[in-house]
């Protein structure tokens, strides 16, 4: 599911796709929190997170991007990058993604499906590769 190796981490496609394009950035070093990284590593990780957001905006035509670094359930650094869409119900769009009902996180219809999701994953990957070549 790795789409790109970036300077501060690995851009991965999410295993849940009820918001098409949902991705996760993993750091190059396994640490518990952002604060465990050096300042240079933090800068690279956070820059990569924003570049992944740029890719999602460009490819999905999302309205905006939500970024989350929580570490509550999985105690290792990772950043969730969620595209948010005008097609979402207005009451949902005003709230965090985590307030979607539990079935959105567990229903098989939202699980990654190569037949449905690979084209989008490849477009995000291509965007990232092109962007990284220019840096």
Steps between C-alpha positions, in 0.01 A plus 500: 500500500807728499451766233823695543815512706533862606776685684341456842272203456299256296173610336257210522148452367244440773339164559161674541368705210162648594671832427676411174870571514538469879871452563741456787854633533740280695838632620824344387586425863264317734431746782211557737442867425605793287701625796726196483636618164781751457397846381618419148304174499189681628529761226536231234207297636265798524603627157433154357160500668411826326632370164279194537212740563592689182484174307158415640364846420630483143392145424170467688375860458416495871369816663770492766732267689481400866830405666508295821791382713340326795679187619214400728434148377825423320785628716738591219534814296280513191301776334153449356431707189129515417352665192169666581233532235214737422292186445520416870195589703546855635470384863780248436722743315506733800619225734811283531516187286518290816133575568385298201307196622689182587378324187704742287813366666407131488254437214657290226364733231738772623806272527774554243398328178762488221235486229338819627794684658817423303442766235475772765798359691708505181402860421604612849826308462571664163432846643736436791774360276481802270501740793791327671708512181472880505622535859 
